[in-house]
Amino acid sequence: MNHDLTRRQLLEAGASIATSAALASRVAAQPQIVVPAAPVPNAIPTAVIGTGGRGTQDLRSVLELGKVVALCDTKADRLSAAATLAARDTPTTVSDWRRVIDRKDVEAVVIATPPHLHAEMAVAALQSGKHVYCEKPVAITPASVQAVVKAVKASGKVFVTGQQLRSYKRLQAAVGKIRSGAIGDVLMVKAQRHSESDLSHTGSSADWFFDVEKSGGYLIEMSVHNLDLCNWAVGATPLKAAGFGGILLYKDDPPGRSIMDGYTLSYDYPGGVKLYFTQMVFHPKGLPGGGQFVHVYGQKGACDLMGDTNVYPLDGKTPPTMLADKVDEHPSAHMQAFYDCIRGTGKNPADITVGATGALTAIMGHQAITTGKVVEWKSIAGDLS
Ligand SMILES: NC(=O)c1ccc[n+]([C@@H]2O[C@H](COP(=O)([O-])OP(=O)(O)OC[C@H]3O[C@@H](n4cnc5c(N)ncnc54)[C@H](O)[C@@H]3O)[C@@H](O)[C@H]2O)c1
């Protein structure tokens, strides 16, 4: 594993939990994906488009739970590495994703390409009758999010967004209890995603990540996880957003960079609930207050959904109580949910509504910063019904 992948995995795994200490313990507690010697019985024939860092992780889950019949990537070295990993299933390898979509024997498609390609690929796959597991963000513009929503509704096929926090049992339990009143009515959320450094300028994703037209930037590409968790905890999508930010440290670094490296955002939800969110990539190691958290404040107390999930009572006397027990989260749980939905035996944890609202929340924040105006949900969301 190279340094870049490790860095990316840490940043992304951070979305799956919090401060570095908590992060380390969570990751260590996760079981590894064990690829069986043969596909499971009645395995669903699956293709993976985009076999980079995340696509390779998704491929391992597909090998554990399904059968890989086709692999696609424009980079020959990544395609070849994926083919080696998937040798058990002897998948065909192609560089043109349309040749995967056109195949009649492919029932499910995993899309793990850069974000600006998701919508076109997902729409084409759905229109060809495939079930789709699409990495987050669903898309990076309101129009492309809408296009995917429309295609999912018209297709009747299963669509799962790669917002895997939705499959975390501990979060499901904790959010469920918050929604049932464990901390009283939610009043405010304070969340952040701070890291010590920029994504590697020479790493696996460097050829697209720093171009805002391809990734959407940190907010849309990464913090869609964090913002979706905030929406989930509040039980709503925001009505409006305002914010400030820019390229504060890494100016023209890497050359041509168009994504921001620091910003503050405020969101206003129905019922007057507020969210304050900050992100930066220059929070020095050792300075308190780093990492990630989602603090949910209610009438009776508060809880960090990305930390210990304890409820800290507002009375200042009662000791904190555990909202949801720590459990081992299987790294393939989200892919398992995808296959369960295809078989009609499970509930979709991150359907198109979750994917679209997560992406649109991030896009709304991005637009608020870049236009310097308050952006309203109704101006970007369109019809999600
Ligand atoms: N769910 C998560 O926690 C998580 C974690 C990391 C990344 N991701 C998402 O996964 C996606 C990929 O991220 P990554 O880190 O793996 O990036 P990456 O750069 O490592 O991989 C992307 C791959 O897509 C390939 N590709 C580009 N254009 C293509 C095309 N037209 N046809 C076929 N393949 C093409 C690239 O060659 C590359 O191998 C992004 O949307 C990212 O946000 C999700």
Ligand as a Chemical Component Dictionary entry (heavy atoms), coordinates in Angstrom:
data_LIG
# 
_chem_comp.id                   LIG 
_chem_comp.type                 NON-POLYMER 
_chem_comp.pdbx_formal_charge   0 
_chem_comp.three_letter_code    LIG 
# 
loop_
_chem_comp_atom.comp_id 
_chem_comp_atom.atom_id 
_chem_comp_atom.alt_atom_id 
_chem_comp_atom.type_symbol 
_chem_comp_atom.charge 
_chem_comp_atom.model_Cartn_x 
_chem_comp_atom.model_Cartn_y 
_chem_comp_atom.model_Cartn_z 
_chem_comp_atom.pdbx_ordinal 
LIG N1  N1  N 0  -17.142 5.843  0.206   1  
LIG C1  C1  C 0  -15.964 6.276  0.581   2  
LIG O1  O1  O 0  -15.646 6.371  1.770   3  
LIG C2  C2  C 0  -14.967 6.667  -0.466  4  
LIG C3  C3  C 0  -13.586 6.649  -0.191  5  
LIG C4  C4  C 0  -12.701 7.068  -1.178  6  
LIG C5  C5  C 0  -13.182 7.487  -2.408  7  
LIG N2  N2  N 1  -14.523 7.480  -2.633  8  
LIG C6  C6  C 0  -15.061 7.933  -3.932  9  
LIG O2  O2  O 0  -14.678 6.994  -4.934  10 
LIG C7  C7  C 0  -14.462 7.669  -6.162  11 
LIG C8  C8  C 0  -13.060 7.353  -6.653  12 
LIG O3  O3  O 0  -12.126 7.831  -5.709  13 
LIG P1  P1  P 0  -10.672 7.175  -5.597  14 
LIG O4  O4  O 0  -10.083 7.708  -4.354  15 
LIG O5  O5  O -1 -10.776 5.702  -5.779  16 
LIG O6  O6  O 0  -9.946  7.815  -6.859  17 
LIG P2  P2  P 0  -8.825  7.149  -7.765  18 
LIG O7  O7  O 0  -8.274  8.254  -8.595  19 
LIG O8  O8  O 0  -7.891  6.349  -6.917  20 
LIG O9  O9  O 0  -9.638  6.142  -8.687  21 
LIG C9  C9  C 0  -10.483 6.568  -9.725  22 
LIG C10 C10 C 0  -10.265 5.619  -10.878 23 
LIG O10 O10 O 0  -11.182 5.940  -11.929 24 
LIG C11 C11 C 0  -10.496 5.749  -13.153 25 
LIG N3  N3  N 0  -11.168 6.469  -14.238 26 
LIG C12 C12 C 0  -11.113 7.793  -14.530 27 
LIG N4  N4  N 0  -11.864 8.059  -15.618 28 
LIG C13 C13 C 0  -12.402 6.880  -16.015 29 
LIG C14 C14 C 0  -13.261 6.501  -17.100 30 
LIG N5  N5  N 0  -13.732 7.405  -17.975 31 
LIG N6  N6  N 0  -13.583 5.197  -17.222 32 
LIG C15 C15 C 0  -13.114 4.267  -16.348 33 
LIG N7  N7  N 0  -12.286 4.563  -15.312 34 
LIG C16 C16 C 0  -11.939 5.851  -15.159 35 
LIG C17 C17 C 0  -9.105  6.284  -12.872 36 
LIG O11 O11 O 0  -8.169  5.840  -13.826 37 
LIG C18 C18 C 0  -8.853  5.737  -11.480 38 
LIG O12 O12 O 0  -8.215  4.476  -11.496 39 
LIG C19 C19 C 0  -14.710 9.143  -5.874  40 
LIG O13 O13 O 0  -16.032 9.471  -6.192  41 
LIG C20 C20 C 0  -14.524 9.271  -4.388  42 
LIG O14 O14 O 0  -15.259 10.317 -3.810  43 
LIG C21 C21 C 0  -15.415 7.058  -1.712  44 
# 
loop_
_chem_comp_bond.comp_id 
_chem_comp_bond.atom_id_1 
_chem_comp_bond.atom_id_2 
_chem_comp_bond.value_order 
_chem_comp_bond.pdbx_ordinal 
LIG N1  C1  SING 1  
LIG C1  O1  DOUB 2  
LIG C1  C2  SING 3  
LIG C2  C3  SING 4  
LIG C2  C21 DOUB 5  
LIG C3  C4  DOUB 6  
LIG C4  C5  SING 7  
LIG C5  N2  DOUB 8  
LIG N2  C6  SING 9  
LIG N2  C21 SING 10 
LIG C6  O2  SING 11 
LIG C6  C20 SING 12 
LIG O2  C7  SING 13 
LIG C7  C8  SING 14 
LIG C7  C19 SING 15 
LIG C8  O3  SING 16 
LIG O3  P1  SING 17 
LIG P1  O4  DOUB 18 
LIG P1  O5  SING 19 
LIG P1  O6  SING 20 
LIG O6  P2  SING 21 
LIG P2  O7  DOUB 22 
LIG P2  O8  SING 23 
LIG P2  O9  SING 24 
LIG O9  C9  SING 25 
LIG C9  C10 SING 26 
LIG C10 O10 SING 27 
LIG C10 C18 SING 28 
LIG O10 C11 SING 29 
LIG C11 N3  SING 30 
LIG C11 C17 SING 31 
LIG N3  C12 SING 32 
LIG N3  C16 SING 33 
LIG C12 N4  DOUB 34 
LIG N4  C13 SING 35 
LIG C13 C14 SING 36 
LIG C13 C16 DOUB 37 
LIG C14 N5  SING 38 
LIG C14 N6  DOUB 39 
LIG N6  C15 SING 40 
LIG C15 N7  DOUB 41 
LIG N7  C16 SING 42 
LIG C17 O11 SING 43 
LIG C17 C18 SING 44 
LIG C18 O12 SING 45 
LIG C19 O13 SING 46 
LIG C19 C20 SING 47 
LIG C20 O14 SING 48 
# 
